[in-house]
Amino acid sequence: MSHEEEVIRAVEKILPSVVSITISKHADFVNRMLPIDGIAPELPKDADGNIRLGGGSGFIISNDGLVLTNKHVIVDPEAQYAIFDQNGTRSDVQILARDPIHDVAILKMTPPANFSAVPLGNSRNLRLGQTVIAIGNALGEFQSSVSTGVVSGLSRFITAVSDMSGHHERLRGLIQTDAAINPGNSGGPLINLHGEIIGINAAVVFGAQNIGFAIPIEKAARDLNDIQKYGRIRRPFLGVRYLLVNSAIQKQFGLPINYGAFVVREMVPGDHAIIPDSPADKAGIREGDILLACNGKSINEKTSLEDMLENTNPGDTLTFSILRGNEKLSITVELKERREVKPEAPRE
């Protein structure tokens, strides 16, 4: 089979599951945001007369209509959302969950007639240079756009704007690709030549060419398992604010070492280095402590505290090696469940 035929077959396998997500607001609300002087632009409207503000993508992953997309696609609580399948049939959206850590959301829609979901693949064995295909609603206008490329990088870390208010979100472990990912592609599937979903298209670097990122599908699969088992996404919560220590942070704060997680508050009124009544607070971790290791694994810029918590669950017990002044301590912490909060400064 030629490379071209492999691409075509992979796209044909996945395409029935790809959906477009529209974002709209009531006309009165939008008009209040427009300039008082001058002529207001003619804005597109949806079938209900609401002003259409943008769009994203998603894909159906179960026969009963569960949909995966990005959290930032459906982040606005004052917006109305609708999903359109490949036949142009509209379905109202039920938002089941937003992942508080990763840019993943799970929705519910009415699935198309005779729909058969494609099983999720995995990204664990991806290799640099491997062919990948991105599918989505490019620019919120060009439905079912297909672009091809290769895996350009693995385990990337970026800081991305997560909403219109300018809040930022740190995303780790991403797949980098040169397959074109445009605004509106967000939430669509990244697939391999076997037609297996390996990631969720998430972000692009503006001002650069052919640098896009996708969230590994395993992160979404964990969320799906939580939804099916608990009815919500469960994430562990420690309750500290920290800076990863490197040579620059060591020099700035006069620290004795150049690795670890330095527990420190942000310089804003009412902030805490240790969240009151959190697991860290109850275990006795203090501001100024440096968390050196977690369960025997060193904490550093390559393997951060956030990375350590990624593979844990609420109720797990962790043992931290801590430097407090000149004294080394060992403190055990039982993690609790993290509840979704409004976007703010990093808190692990």
Secondary structure by P-SEA (a helix, b strand, c coil): ccaaaaaaaaaaaccccbbbbbbbccaaaaaaacccccccccccccccccccccccbbbbccccbbbbbbccccccccbbbbbbccccbbbbbbbccccccccbbbbbcccccbbbbbbbbbccccccccbbbbbccccccccbbbbbbccccccccccccccccbbbbbbcbbbbbccccccccccbbbbcccccccccccccccccccbbbbccaaaaaaaaaaaaaccbbbbbbcbbbbbbccaaaaaaacccccccbbbbbccccccccccccccccccccccccccccccccccccccccccccccccccbbbbbbcccccbbbbbbbbbccccccccccccc
